[in-house]
Amino acid sequence: MIRVLAIDDEEPFRRLLKKELTRKGFYVDTARDGHDAQGLIDNGSYDVVLLDIVMPGIDGISLMRQFRRDPEFPPVIVMTGKATIETAVEAMKNGAYDYMTKPYKLDEVEIVLKRAYEYYRISRKNEMLEQELRRQETLSTLVGSSSGMKAILSLIDKIAPTDSTVLITGESGTGKELIANAIWRSSRRAEKPYTALNCANLTGQLIESELFGHEKGSFTSAYRTKFGIVEAVDKGTLLLDEVGELPFELQSKLLRFLDSGEFRRVGGSRTLTADVRLLAATNRDLRALVDAGRFREDFYYRLNVINIQVPPLRERGSDIPELIDFYMQSVSRKLSKDIKGVSPEALKALCKHTWPGNVRELINEIERAAILSSSAMIELEDLVLCVPEGATEMPLEKDDKSTGGYRELKDIERDYIAKVLRETGGNQSRASQILGINRKTLYLKIRKYGLE
């Protein structure tokens, strides 16, 4: 149901609008002036606003200037019986969606209202899509012909046309988001919205607000009613990335939403519905979290209808040359630099590297080498993370006899993190991307190893 707010100082006109538009299936609230309208807007949410220009007190143009301060404010259709070119121009300059003069036919009002509503929904979806495109730094293409990748591609072909929930697991940087994108693009919902929410980047209340929206005053910074992601991607697909970081108390609400499609905004009492296919991704062992009492068992089983385990890059070494070729083209376009390829020595070093940061680390290495390279070919000396031939062994400490001459894993990890931090000038955001871990994990490791 489209929610309409009609603001007009003429009581008979307000009464007529409410009666006729309600009969046509709209939900209508009316306000006699700007003051009344502000109270309704502060305490409710609307899809379209009908606004009279000439009113006592705050006129329509002044109200529109206030509305423009909120980037999420719904479209405004200006109505007046005293139309001039000047008022029309002024209204459009202040963001009016359309302009109607009195008298007019109610059928015309209905058409314009529905058109404005569709414009509002499409604008919101486009905004989320643009955010998603900006967030993704790599091309959404799965590359690789190893047996592990072939098995994943075959599984995607089978599960994509369904609406089943999919849990994608694997180490950081293995391409779990690309798997989710591939599922969405091959699904019946491919023409509908798709977005991702990283559960590790927000606190519990903020995650709930992002997912389900909130009502004005529900918490300190809730200055007005806000739509949630599930409303914006209705009929579409949502990826919950880092789902293992989801607060325990929120899991039951998500479970209810998955089972019934019903939810409530934070601080709200009205039950809303949305049809969303859920994909989830994590590098955590959710079964272990369940056993530790940190993840709901019923929610785990609801997520784990279908599981895709993405292998680390070290287990799909045959894909490395193919990945290098693919991302080399992308990096060349991005840098506007003609890079033909990698030398045999550089390729050998790249294939020998264990890639603890997986595909994400490989992409970063290719981009960095392309920047550093002074020729059309990436040479061995252009590489930073890969160790040159003849220097592959890590230096052993004097007390390594107890480990048979090998360094302990924690020492290797500490030195590797320190190396990346040095190369990035202490930039933890960039270092976490290269390492394939989130910033919180990197911060904890920095503290653990005393690398502050």
N, C-alpha and C positions, 0 to 999 in steps of 0.2 A: 504494500500500500504506500503510495506517494504521500509524504507529509508536507503540507503547504501552510505557510504563514501568510495571511493577508493583512496588510497594514493600510488602513484608510480611515479618514475622519468622518465619513458619511455612514451613519448607522444602517440605513436601509440597504445601502450597497454591500456592506459587510454581511448583513443577514442573508441577502440574496446569494452572495458568493458561497457562504457556508452551506446553505441549503442545497443549491444546485450542484456544487462540486462534490459534496458528500454523497448525493444521489448517484453521481457518476463514478463513485468508488475511491475518492480521495479522502484523506484525513485532513481536516481543516481547523486551524486555530485563527482567531482574528484579534487584531489590536487596533485601538482607536487613534494611537499616536506613537511617537518614538519611544516615550518612556515605557508604555505598556509593552511595546514590542521588545525592548531590551530585557525586560523581566522574563518574558516567554523564551527568548533566545538563550538566556543564561541558564534556564532550568529545563530546557528541552532540546530536541534536535529536529531539524527540518531539511527537506530535500530541495525545496524551491521557496522563494519569497516573492510575493506580489506586493509591490510598494507604490503608494501614491506619492506624487512629487509635492503637491501643495497641501500642507497640513499646518495647523497651529503649533507653536513651539518648535520642535526640531523638524525641519523640512526633510523631504526625501533625499535630496542631494547630500545633506549633512549626515544623514543616517548611512548612506552608501559609503561615505568617506570613513566612517567608523567601521563598517563591515569589511572594508578592504584591508584593514590591519590584520585580519585573520585569514591566512592563506587557504584554510580549509572551509571558508564560509561558502554556503550553497549559492547557486546562481540567483540573480535578482532580475525579475521582470518588472519594469517600470510602467505604471499606469497613471494617466492624468487626463482630465477633461480640458486642460488649458495648455495644449501642446504648442510649442514653438520650436523652431529649428535650434534655437539656443539651448533650450532645456534638453532636447534630444541629444545634442552633441555633448552637453555636460554630463548627462546620465551615462552615455557610452564611454566617455573618458574616465568615469569613475567605476567602470567595470560592469555596467548593466549587461545582462545577457540579451535582452530584447526590449522593445519599446512599443507600448500599445496606447492608443488614444480612446477615450470615452466618447460616445457609446460604442460598444463592441458586442459581438455575439459570443455567448458562452461556449459554443462549439470551437470557436477560434481560441478562446482562453485554454480550453482543454488540450488542444493540439500543441500550443506553445508550452504549456506546463509539462507535457510528456516529453517534448523535444528537449526542454531545459534539463529535465531529470536525467534523460539518457546522456546528455552532454556531461552532466556532473559525474555520473557513474563512469563514463569512458575516460574522463579527465583523471579521476582518481586512479583508475586501473593503469592508465598510461604513465602516471607519475610513479607508481610502484614498479612498473616495468622498466622505466628509465633508471630508477634507483638500483634495480637488480642488474641491469646492464653495466652501470658504472661500477658496481661492487665486484663484478666478475672481471678479473684481469687477464684471463686466458680464454681461448676459443673453446666453445662447448662441443668439442669433437673428441670422441674416444679413438685413440690411436693404439695400434698393437695387433699383432697376429699370433702371439704366443698362445699356448693351449689355455692358459688362465683367462686371457682376454676373450678368446673365442667362446669359452663357456659362459662368461658374463654376458656377452652380446646375444647368445642364444637364449639365455634366461630372460633378458630384457624383452626380446621379441614375444615371449610367452606371457609375461606378466603385465606389460605396458597397457594392453587393451582392457584390462580389468580395473576395478576400483579398489583392489586390495591394498592394505597398508604394507609398506616395504621398509625393512630395517637394513641399512647399508653400513657395514662395519669394516674397519681396517685402520691401519696406521695413518697418522696425519700426513697429508700431502700425497696420498695415493690416488686421489681423483674421485672421492665419494660424491662431491657436488656434481661432477660431470656425469656420473652414473644417474643421479637424480634428474638432471636435465635431459638425459637421453630417454629416460622413462616417460617424462612429461611430453617430450616432443613426439613420441611414438604412441601416445595415448589418445583416447577419445576427447580428452580435455585440452588438446594441444592448442586450440583456438581460444581457450579461456585463460584467465590470469595464472601466473606462476610467480611465487616469491619464496624467499628463504629467510629464516630467522635464526641467528646464532644465539643459542641459549647461554653461552658462556660470557657474553658481553653485557648482560643486564642482570639486575637483581630480581628477586622473586616477584615483587609488586609490579616492576616495570615490564617484566616478561608477560605477566597476566594482562596488563594494560595494552601492550603491543598486540597480543593475540586477540583479546576479546573487547578492547576498548574500555572507556571509563565514562562515568557521568561526572558532571561538574561538581567539584567539592568533595569527591571521593577520597582524595589525598591532597597534600599541601600544594603541589604544582598543577592540580587538575582545575585549570581556570575555566574550561568549557567542556562540553560533551565531545568525545572523540570516538570515531569509528575504529574498530580493531581490524587486524589483518584478515581474520576469518570472514568478516563482512565484505571486505574489499576483494577477496579472491573467491567469493561465492561461485560455485560451479567449476572452480579451478583447482589448483594443486598447491600445497604448502609443504616446504621442506623444513623440518626442525633439525638444524645442524647442532652438533654437540649436545644431543638430547640427554646424554648422561649427566649433564650439569643442571638439568631441569629440577627446580625445587620440589621436594617431596610432596608438599601440600598442594601444589598445582597439578600434580600428576592425576589425582582423582578427578579434577575438573576437566582435564583433557580426555580422560577415559570416558566420562559422561558424554562429552561432546562427540567423541568418536562413535559411541554406541547409538546416540539419539540425534546428533546434529544440533542439539540445543545448548545454549549458553546464556550467560548474563554478563553485561558489562560490569566492571569493577564499580561498586557502589550503587548498582542498579537493581531493580526488583522485577523488571519486565523480562520474560523469557523470549529470546530471539532464536532464529534457526539459520543455518547455513549448510550448504552442501560442498564439502571440501575433501579432496583426497589427500591423505597425509603420507608423506615420506619422512623417514628419520635417518640420521647419520650420526655415528659416534666412533671415536677411537678408544672408548672405554669398554671393559668387559662388563656388560650389564648383568650377566648372570652372577658374577662375583659381587656386584653392587646389591643385587637382590639378596644374596646370602648374608651380606653384611648389614642388611636392614636399611639401606640407603636408597633403594629403588623399589617401587611397588611391584610385586610379583604379577598382579592382574594386569597392570599397565604394560609390563614387559611382554607378557604373552599376547596382548592386544597389538603391540607394535610388531612383534616378531611373527607375523603371519607368513611373510616371505623374507628370507634373509639372503643378502648378497654380501659375500666376504671378498673384499678387494685385496688381491695379493700385493705385497710391497714390491718396489721396483727391483730389489736384489733377487727376487724370485722370478722375475720375467725379463732377464738380461737380454734376451733376443729381441725385445721391443725397443731397446735403447737407440740403435741406429735409426729406426723408423721415427721415434719420438724426436730425435735430434733434427732430422730432416724437416719434420712437420713444423716444429716450433722455430726453427731457423728462418723459415719463410715468414712466420708471424713477426719475429723480432726484426727482420730486415725491413718489413713494411713500417713497423712501429718507429724504428730509428731512421727511416729513409736512408738506409745504408745498404749497399749491394754486397751482401755476404754470400759467397758461392757455396761454402761448406766448411768442413773441418779436415785438417791434415790427417794422414793415417796414424801418426804418433799421438795426436790429440784424441782421435777417436778411440784408440787403444786405451788411453788413460781414462777416458770417460766411461768406457765399458768395464774397466777394472774397478772403478770406484764403487763403494758399497751403498751410497746414496741413503744415508739415514733420514734425510728430509724428503726422500722419494721423488715423485715427478715434480713437485713444487720446487724442490732444490735443483733439479735438473734444468727446469725452465729458467730459474734465476741465474744459474751458472752460464747458460747459453747467452742470456741477455748481457751479463757482465762481460763475458769473453768477447762478444760482438762489439761492445763499447770500447774495450781495451785494444782490440785488434787494429793494427795499422795497415792491414792488407785485406784482400778479398777472401782470404782463408783464415780460419781460426787455427792458430798454432799452439803447440804444447805450452809455450811460455805465456800465452794469453789466459790460461786456466789458473784458477786460484784454489779451488777446493780439491782438485785432483792432484795426487802426488806423482811427480815424474818417475819414469822408469829408473830403477836402481836406487830409489830412495823411498821404497814402499814400507819399510819396517819402521815402527815407532821406536824412538830411543828408549832403552830399558833403564829403569832405576836400579840403584845398587842393591836394594833389598828385594828384588824381584825373584830371588832364588826360591822363595816359598811357593811361588806360583808357576814354577817350571820355566822361568825366563819370560813369561808373558805379563803384560801390564793388566791391572784390574780394570773392568769395564767402567767403573765410576771415575777412574783417573783419565781414561780416554775421553769420556763424556765431558769432564770438567775442562780439559785442555781444548776440546773441540768448541765448546761454548765460548771459552775465553778467546779463541782465535776468531770466531765469527763476530763477537762483540768488538774486537779490535778493528776488524775490517769494516765494520759498519759505523765506526766512531762512537760506539756506545748506544746507537739507536736501537732500542729494544723492540720497537714495532717491526723494523726491517729485519733484525736478527731473528725474531720469532718466525717470520715468514720463511727465511732461509732454512731454519732448523726444522720447520714443519710442526711447530707446537704453538699453542696460544700464549698470549702475553702473561697470563696468570701463572702458567706452568713455568715459563722462562724466569719470571720473577722469583718463584720459589726455589728454582735451581741455582739462581745467582746467589740467593741467601744461603742455600745449603753449602755451596762451594766457596763462599766468602769472596765473590767476584765483584762486590759493590764498587 
